[in-house]
């Protein structure tokens, strides 16, 4: 353990020992804990609101591409004729 880590631990030991005289049923996070929790909740709510706004702008439907099937069929026919010409279906390198 490094010197700074041992120094930090020695400063925390008195705080841990002081916790023995506290009633553990009455100790609560307090106002600071509530404020931190409320800020995190508000941040999550704002992020979700922003995400739904951006998701509504996305267009999920694709337009049908009429040129793609003709191009694919032409390239397949070319590949078949090239394979027959070279013998064995291999494409020339």
C-alpha positions as protocol buffer text, in pm:
chain_id: "A"
residue {
  index: 1
  type: UNK
  ca { x: 0 y: 0 z: 0 }
}
residue {
  index: 2
  type: UNK
  ca { x: 137 y: 342 z: -89 }
}
residue {
  index: 3
  type: UNK
  ca { x: 202 y: 615 z: 164 }
}
residue {
  index: 4
  type: UNK
  ca { x: -85 y: 832 z: 41 }
}
residue {
  index: 5
  type: UNK
  ca { x: -332 y: 544 z: 62 }
}
residue {
  index: 6
  type: UNK
  ca { x: -228 y: 459 z: 418 }
}
residue {
  index: 7
  type: UNK
  ca { x: -248 y: 827 z: 513 }
}
residue {
  index: 8
  type: UNK
  ca { x: -602 y: 847 z: 371 }
}
residue {
  index: 9
  type: UNK
  ca { x: -705 y: 533 z: 561 }
}
residue {
  index: 10
  type: UNK
  ca { x: -569 y: 669 z: 890 }
}
residue {
  index: 11
  type: UNK
  ca { x: -781 y: 982 z: 845 }
}
residue {
  index: 12
  type: UNK
  ca { x: -1094 y: 772 z: 785 }
}
residue {
  index: 13
  type: UNK
  ca { x: -1051 y: 550 z: 1092 }
}
residue {
  index: 14
  type: UNK
  ca { x: -1168 y: 816 z: 1342 }
}
residue {
  index: 15
  type: UNK
  ca { x: -1476 y: 879 z: 1126 }
}
residue {
  index: 16
  type: UNK
  ca { x: -1562 y: 510 z: 1127 }
}
residue {
  index: 17
  type: UNK
  ca { x: -1514 y: 487 z: 1504 }
}
residue {
  index: 18
  type: UNK
  ca { x: -1740 y: 790 z: 1560 }
}
residue {
  index: 19
  type: UNK
  ca { x: -2022 y: 607 z: 1382 }
}
residue {
  index: 20
  type: UNK
  ca { x: -2062 y: 362 z: 1674 }
}
residue {
  index: 21
  type: UNK
  ca { x: -2243 y: 613 z: 1896 }
}
residue {
  index: 22
  type: UNK
  ca { x: -2499 y: 703 z: 1625 }
}
residue {
  index: 23
  type: UNK
  ca { x: -2839 y: 536 z: 1614 }
}
residue {
  index: 24
  type: UNK
  ca { x: -2839 y: 359 z: 1277 }
}
residue {
  index: 25
  type: UNK
  ca { x: -3220 y: 366 z: 1259 }
}
residue {
  index: 26
  type: UNK
  ca { x: -3230 y: 747 z: 1272 }
}
residue {
  index: 27
  type: UNK
  ca { x: -2949 y: 826 z: 1026 }
}
residue {
  index: 28
  type: UNK
  ca { x: -3085 y: 931 z: 684 }
}
residue {
  index: 29
  type: UNK
  ca { x: -2923 y: 1061 z: 365 }
}
residue {
  index: 30
  type: UNK
  ca { x: -3068 y: 1404 z: 439 }
}
residue {
  index: 31
  type: UNK
  ca { x: -3141 y: 1695 z: 214 }
}
residue {
  index: 32
  type: UNK
  ca { x: -2820 y: 1659 z: 12 }
}
residue {
  index: 33
  type: UNK
  ca { x: -2907 y: 1300 z: -76 }
}
residue {
  index: 34
  type: UNK
  ca { x: -3254 y: 1405 z: -189 }
}
residue {
  index: 35
  type: UNK
  ca { x: -3115 y: 1690 z: -401 }
}
residue {
  index: 36
  type: UNK
  ca { x: -2864 y: 1459 z: -574 }
}
residue {
  index: 37
  type: UNK
  ca { x: -3136 y: 1200 z: -639 }
}
residue {
  index: 38
  type: UNK
  ca { x: -3373 y: 1468 z: -774 }
}
residue {
  index: 39
  type: UNK
  ca { x: -3105 y: 1610 z: -1007 }
}
residue {
  index: 40
  type: UNK
  ca { x: -3026 y: 1263 z: -1145 }
}
residue {
  index: 41
  type: UNK
  ca { x: -3399 y: 1196 z: -1195 }
}
residue {
  index: 42
  type: UNK
  ca { x: -3447 y: 1528 z: -1376 }
}
residue {
  index: 43
  type: UNK
  ca { x: -3146 y: 1461 z: -1599 }
}
residue {
  index: 44
  type: UNK
  ca { x: -3281 y: 1118 z: -1696 }
}
residue {
  index: 45
  type: UNK
  ca { x: -3624 y: 1267 z: -1770 }
}
residue {
  index: 46
  type: UNK
  ca { x: -3473 y: 1538 z: -1992 }
}
residue {
  index: 47
  type: UNK
  ca { x: -3257 y: 1285 z: -2177 }
}
residue {
  index: 48
  type: UNK
  ca { x: -3558 y: 1060 z: -2242 }
}
residue {
  index: 49
  type: UNK
  ca { x: -3759 y: 1358 z: -2366 }
}
residue {
  index: 50
  type: UNK
  ca { x: -3479 y: 1456 z: -2604 }
}
residue {
  index: 51
  type: UNK
  ca { x: -3441 y: 1097 z: -2725 }
}
residue {
  index: 52
  type: UNK
  ca { x: -3811 y: 1065 z: -2809 }
}
residue {
  index: 53
  type: UNK
  ca { x: -3799 y: 1396 z: -2997 }
}
residue {
  index: 54
  type: UNK
  ca { x: -3504 y: 1273 z: -3205 }
}
residue {
  index: 55
  type: UNK
  ca { x: -3659 y: 931 z: -3264 }
}
residue {
  index: 56
  type: UNK
  ca { x: -3976 y: 1092 z: -3402 }
}
residue {
  index: 57
  type: UNK
  ca { x: -3764 y: 1264 z: -3669 }
}
residue {
  index: 58
  type: UNK
  ca { x: -3618 y: 934 z: -3797 }
}
residue {
  index: 59
  type: UNK
  ca { x: -3779 y: 797 z: -4112 }
}
residue {
  index: 60
  type: UNK
  ca { x: -3782 y: 418 z: -4076 }
}
residue {
  index: 61
  type: UNK
  ca { x: -3948 y: 339 z: -4409 }
}
residue {
  index: 62
  type: UNK
  ca { x: -3718 y: 274 z: -4704 }
}
residue {
  index: 63
  type: UNK
  ca { x: -3820 y: 386 z: -5049 }
}
residue {
  index: 64
  type: UNK
  ca { x: -3826 y: 96 z: -5294 }
}
residue {
  index: 65
  type: UNK
  ca { x: -3524 y: 107 z: -5520 }
}
residue {
  index: 66
  type: UNK
  ca { x: -3638 y: -4 z: -5867 }
}
residue {
  index: 67
  type: UNK
  ca { x: -3288 y: 16 z: -6020 }
}
residue {
  index: 68
  type: UNK
  ca { x: -3131 y: -228 z: -5773 }
}
residue {
  index: 69
  type: UNK
  ca { x: -3300 y: -553 z: -5894 }
}
residue {
  index: 70
  type: UNK
  ca { x: -3211 y: -484 z: -6259 }
}
residue {
  index: 71
  type: UNK
  ca { x: -2849 y: -410 z: -6168 }
}
residue {
  index: 72
  type: UNK
  ca { x: -2826 y: -724 z: -5956 }
}
residue {
  index: 73
  type: UNK
  ca { x: -2971 y: -941 z: -6231 }
}
residue {
  index: 74
  type: UNK
  ca { x: -2732 y: -794 z: -6490 }
}
residue {
  index: 75
  type: UNK
  ca { x: -2428 y: -849 z: -6266 }
}
residue {
  index: 76
  type: UNK
  ca { x: -2537 y: -1209 z: -6196 }
}
residue {
  index: 77
  type: UNK
  ca { x: -2571 y: -1279 z: -6568 }
}
residue {
  index: 78
  type: UNK
  ca { x: -2228 y: -1131 z: -6631 }
}
residue {
  index: 79
  type: UNK
  ca { x: -2075 y: -1342 z: -6353 }
}
residue {
  index: 80
  type: UNK
  ca { x: -2228 y: -1659 z: -6496 }
}
residue {
  index: 81
  type: UNK
  ca { x: -2102 y: -1586 z: -6847 }
}
residue {
  index: 82
  type: UNK
  ca { x: -1753 y: -1497 z: -6713 }
}
residue {
  index: 83
  type: UNK
  ca { x: -1745 y: -1820 z: -6515 }
}
residue {
  index: 84
  type: UNK
  ca { x: -1833 y: -2027 z: -6821 }
}
residue {
  index: 85
  type: UNK
  ca { x: -1568 y: -1851 z: -7031 }
}
residue {
  index: 86
  type: UNK
  ca { x: -1285 y: -1901 z: -6781 }
}
residue {
  index: 87
  type: UNK
  ca { x: -1384 y: -2255 z: -6693 }
}
residue {
  index: 88
  type: UNK
  ca { x: -1451 y: -2360 z: -6337 }
}
residue {
  index: 89
  type: UNK
  ca { x: -1645 y: -2053 z: -6223 }
}
residue {
  index: 90
  type: UNK
  ca { x: -1338 y: -1860 z: -6111 }
}
residue {
  index: 91
  type: UNK
  ca { x: -1321 y: -1490 z: -6178 }
}
residue {
  index: 92
  type: UNK
  ca { x: -1001 y: -1362 z: -6341 }
}
residue {
  index: 93
  type: UNK
  ca { x: -768 y: -1180 z: -6105 }
}
